[in-house]
Structure formats: structure tokens, C-alpha cells
Amino acid sequence: MRILVANDDGYLAPGLLALAQVCREFAEVDIVAPEQNASGTSNALSLHRPLSVWTASNGVRVVNGTPSDCVHVALTGLLPTRPDLIVSGINNGANLGDDTLYSGTVAAATEGYLFGVPAIAFSLVEHGWQHLDAAAAVARRLLADVLQRPPAGAPWLLNVNIPSRVDAADLPLQVTRLGRRHASEPVVRQLSPRGDPLYWIGAQGEVREAGVGTDFHATAHGCISVTPLQVDLTDHAAAPQWARWIASGADA
């Protein structure tokens, strides 16, 4: 058994090292992580420049690119052996609802999933690494379960959000769907010392859909959210309507 560990907070992040330590209890571990914090980079790949890889003093192989770069390079040339599982995190902050589209943590796991490797993304709901040891215990518990009782079908992709609580390891798991947020706040405009306009991306929008069954609801009510994800963005429900619309235009 081999597990590849990645993240988006960078190779020195406490969450990465805690997750790798847990994984070593179950398998041989390879760690490939970004050189810089790459939060919010989504599934970006660096296609217009070469990537360098070096080994840090803590044993992590460091890539000067995105989380997706890390997993892509690992699977397509860096590692001599294909991993049986990919885990990403433990992220410094939640990846709930629409945020999963932007998350580098989820993207690292998704890159493995696209290559046919089962993958899990782990995130702490609050920033600041508070109760990271409890979150690591949750990861240990979930890894033990999926390795002892592998889910039917492969690959699969899970997004796990863990409340930042001292008793997190004792909280129930709840399978959830992604909630939704309102649109983000407007950009913040500033001027550079030379008078040129600068723009900061605005704060994330407020939660819009957080009803029973969503990841927002689960974590707010003392549960560990486990959301199965897929990559198919096709709007299957709307496809027949669009087919009729195209057909009506052709007949006109």
C-alpha cells in the first residue's frame, strides 16, 4: 500500500505534516507539495513554464507550482510506483459549498481522481490549525474505514470537512451535498504608490443554501461532513430541453 499526500498550504504547513504522519500508520508515504501557499488555485496546471522539484529537509518533495501540478508530476514521472490512494490536506480552513470549485486542496485530490486513483481531501473548518490533532484523529478513523472496507467502484473522490473542536474525533460522520453561497463581495480597489489601480478579490459571499443535508449544515451542527464528488459538469436535467431548442431552430 502506498499513499500520496499533497496539499495547497505549502510544504511547511502543519496540516500536511500531521496528515502524512497519520498515513504512515497504514502505508508507505510519498509527500509532494507546493513551494508556496497555493490556496484558491483550483485545478490550474502550469503549462507555460517548466517546473522544478527539490527535496526539503523534512523529506517533502517540493514543486514550484500548483497543487494539481504536484499530483500530476508525481503520477506521470516523479514517483516510481503509482499510489493506491491520494490524500490532500489537512487544509487550514473549510472547503464547503461553492468553495470546492476554487480549492487547491480539493483540486489536488481531484487530479488523482482524474488519473483513476481514489482520493480524499481533508479540511479543518476554522483557520488557525486549532485542534489539528483532533482533525488528524478523524483522518485516521476515516482512512482505517476506507482501507478496511473499500467502497464499491473506483475511483472515488471525497471532500471531508472537520469542525475545529477538541472532540472532533468523536463526532459523527454525515454524508452531505454541497451547499451554496451568494456571489462574492465586490473587489477592493486601491492605488499603487505610482497611482496605478490595484484590485483585491472581495470577500466570499454569505451562505445562501445551508439546509439539512448540506455540508454547511452538517459542520455547523457538530458533524463531520463527507461529500462524494464527481467531475462531470454536464447539466443532464437540462440537456433534453436544449436538444428540443436546437431541433426547433433547425426546423424553422
Steps between C-alpha positions, in 0.01 A plus 500: 500500500628845402336834576585831334450805724463850356347834600461863398634677812860419413763249601550644850132501595423325831194335347706331229749357748226383737315324218818334374575369848156341517541344156830338605298284740337331201741511207818618339466874450616744234450872564497746211391856581518856365792726581266791577151527641277425201156539653229591249689374195231241421603244235758720328797333329820689414516457122718795401810445711705204623460374854783429740494240778725490805501312828461701819669414830171354627498249215226667298553519125424861413361624168506868402147478365138435586346214699383342175856532366626310804270202449532506120880499511499233771277267299654554158871479565621586849389193695629155403185333632139606450326571832193307610346808661548876490422723797515878505509735801445541781395842372514814712132591463178357363431390144121505499240561233613708201844539659590151379518638143783732601674277753855389434457233768206345318678550166799290610265215589304550178815472290560156644136406441536602133788252475284224646637509855257522796548828684395688814530871580506591872432850637468661843196725506669789685828669410796489737569126541308486828436139608708364212576188705126427522464552124789259441317246716197539272721437198640189672149372568378558145813355340470187712139459388557549127809278497331220694170531313579652159194660340358318200616638168809700423615763493316710756554852633405629846501852641521485881448805723577465870367738768782667692414341834698317763250213477501483120614138500178404682263684267276304262569479129226631274481455124406838355447699183668830421325810628501834318624852565384836375730672251822633648537857620622765250870539437691740725665774295825664613771709342863401470770747615516610135128563484412190297176320593529171689219256570465248783248220456209568735395290795304182440124529491272412787352153518184475287405132518585325827200279562490148639720273293753763399862513609439840661220360714694191605810683621293767674311231692791294628552251219792417275390571143587234241400609150550261206607705198511444126648691209211474251368856466234405245153633583326172422156627609517793256646306208160390353374859512804622310461216248141610434613862468763408242253281311242779489760735352597246235136462398441875475 
